Amino acid sequence: MNRLSIILPAKNEAPALAALLPRLRTAHPEAEIIVVDDGSTDDTRGVCSSSGVECLSSPYSMGNGAAIKRGARAATGDILVFMDGDGQHDPADIKRLLDQLDRGYDMVVGARGWGSQAGVGRGLANTLYNWLATRMTGHQIADLTSGFRAVRADKFREFLHLLPNGFSYPTTSTMAFFRSAYPVAYVPIKAAQRVGKSHIRPLRDGLRFLLIIFKIATLYSPLKLFVPASVVFFLLGCANYAYTLIAYHRLTNMSTLLWSAAVIVFLIGLISEQITGLTYRRDK
């Protein structure tokens, strides 16, 4: 097996890491384990040192995605495994992910069931994301936002420049792999209750996660988002014209504005599609 690197982004997760790192070392004694300390104020570095694990520390918090990028750049393995540092993911499941990679997949994601979701709201949101991404890609996506995944390092590094510094790196990387025709598989897992307090804030990150819906479309095929929006504007213009023609026997400015918006939105989608194609272009 190619050398394995296990990357754990962590922010103030010392209690969870104290229990998790020995289990990881026991399960994969030959693996390179990297904890990316995202500006922690607890004893994360001390826990890593006592466990004989490399710790990349940031002087301040840059975000979960930034930690993932730093870890991916520093890792030396041909296979990268990303998992949360809060104790939710079982090290025993890593082998199941790696088995799927051996079958020819380039990314394997641990898919959480409904019972592993952090609350009803998060579960409903993730269900919506999975449904939308499935419709966009034409492939069944079981868990778009799972942070537990195994990837081939060379493929993953192609998209580091696309990954955000915040919480939506799983969404971005998944859609990038589908767009580039790299095969993706899903393995059912059970996520345990996290150790400590979640860093996700419902109001702030709820609004941020709404943007994921638009990112899903723009990362994969912008026209699938902009064309329906253009059609809606066009039909609204036609409906307004029909009403004003019957009621006032004339064409109003509102109909003209709605038709103009339809054309503009369509052209923006066309340009976005070209930009997206250039973004995924790989010159050899």
C-alpha positions, -999 to 999 in steps of 0.1 A, spaced: 0 0 0 12 35 -8 22 56 22 -8 69 41 -11 104 56 -39 111 81 -48 148 85 -69 162 113 -78 199 114 -83 208 151 -93 239 171 -93 235 208 -99 198 206 -72 186 231 -96 163 251 -108 146 220 -73 143 205 -59 128 237 -83 98 232 -82 97 194 -45 99 185 -35 67 204 -63 48 186 -51 62 153 -15 52 160 -26 17 170 -48 12 140 -22 26 115 12 24 130 30 32 97 8 62 88 19 98 88 -4 116 112 -7 154 110 -28 175 133 -33 210 120 -38 233 150 -60 261 138 -50 287 164 -60 266 194 -57 282 229 -57 248 247 -31 221 250 -34 208 215 3 210 208 12 193 241 -13 164 234 3 159 199 38 160 213 30 133 240 15 111 213 44 115 189 23 132 163 33 161 140 15 193 148 13 222 124 3 253 144 -12 286 132 -7 318 152 -44 325 147 -76 308 134 -77 306 96 -107 282 92 -113 245 87 -106 247 50 -73 265 55 -62 238 79 -71 211 53 -50 229 27 -20 233 50 -22 197 60 -25 185 23 6 205 13 27 192 42 16 155 38 40 131 21 17 102 16 2 91 -17 -31 86 0 -47 113 22 -73 107 48 -91 136 63 -111 133 95 -123 156 122 -103 160 154 -134 161 176 -137 123 181 -168 118 158 -150 95 133 -139 59 141 -103 51 131 -115 16 123 -135 30 94 -104 42 76 -96 7 63 -131 6 47 -124 38 29 -90 25 17 -105 -7 5 -127 13 -19 -97 33 -31 -81 0 -40 -111 -7 -63 -102 22 -85 -119 52 -69 -101 85 -65 -122 97 -35 -141 78 -9 -164 96 15 -177 84 48 -215 89 45 -234 96 77 -269 83 82 -298 103 97 -290 91 132 -255 106 129 -266 141 121 -260 169 146 -297 178 151 -328 179 130 -319 212 114 -285 200 102 -300 168 90 -326 186 69 -300 210 55 -277 181 45 -306 162 29 -313 193 8 -277 196 -2 -274 160 -11 -306 161 -32 -295 192 -51 -260 179 -57 -274 146 -70 -296 165 -94 -268 187 -106 -242 159 -112 -265 130 -122 -247 108 -96 -261 97 -63 -244 118 -35 -250 103 -1 -232 130 21 -220 162 5 -207 178 37 -189 149 54 -154 158 65 -143 121 67 -128 111 34 -98 93 17 -84 107 -15 -55 103 -38 -31 131 -30 -21 141 -65 -58 144 -75 -68 164 -44 -39 189 -47 -52 198 -82 -81 216 -65 -64 233 -35 -68 267 -51 -105 262 -52 -110 252 -16 -124 279 7 -108 287 41 -142 281 59 -163 250 65 -174 241 30 -142 223 18 -161 189 15 -187 204 -8 -161 221 -30 -138 191 -33 -166 167 -40 -180 188 -68 -146 193 -82 -139 156 -84 -172 150 -102 -166 178 -126 -132 164 -135 -146 129 -139 -127 114 -110 -147 85 -96 -162 90 -61 -176 64 -38 -195 65 -5 -192 42 25 -218 43 52 -205 52 86 -218 61 121 -205 93 136 -203 95 173 -212 124 195 -185 150 193 -163 157 223 -167 193 235 -186 221 220 -192 226 182 -176 255 165 -205 260 142 -228 289 150 -263 284 137 -271 319 126 -237 329 111 -230 295 95 -266 289 86 -264 319 62 -230 308 51 -243 273 43 -271 288 22 -243 299 -2 -233 263 -6 -264 258 -26 -252 283 -52 -217 270 -50 -229 235 -59 -243 248 -91 -215 272 -100 -188 246 -93 -204 219 -115 -224 236 -142 -235 272 -139 -259 270 -168 -280 246 -147 -286 274 -123 -287 304 -146 -309 290 -174 -339 282 -151 -335 317 -135 -335 332 -170 -366 312 -179 -384 325 -148 -377 361 -157 -388 355 -193 -421 339 -182 -427 367 -157 -422 392 -184 -447 374 -207 -472 371 -179 -469 408 -171 -472 417 -208 -504 395 -211 -519 413 -181 -511 448 -192 -522 441 -228 -556 429 -216 -560 455 -189 -544 486 -205 -538 476 -241 -501 485 -240 -466 472 -233 -452 484 -200 -416 490 -189 -418 462 -163 -422 436 -190 -393 450 -209 -371 450 -177 -381 414 -170 -372 403 -205 -339 422 -203 -331 405 -170 -337 371 -186 -312 379 -214 -286 393 -189 -289 363 -166 -286 339 -195 -255 356 -207 -239 357 -172 -245 319 -170 -229 314 -204 -198 334 -193 -197 315 -160 -198 282 -178 -168 292 -198 -149 304 -167 -158 271 -150 -144 251 -179 -112 271 -178 -109 266 -140 -109 228 -144 -86 229 -174 -54 209 -168 -25 216 -191 0 189 -194 
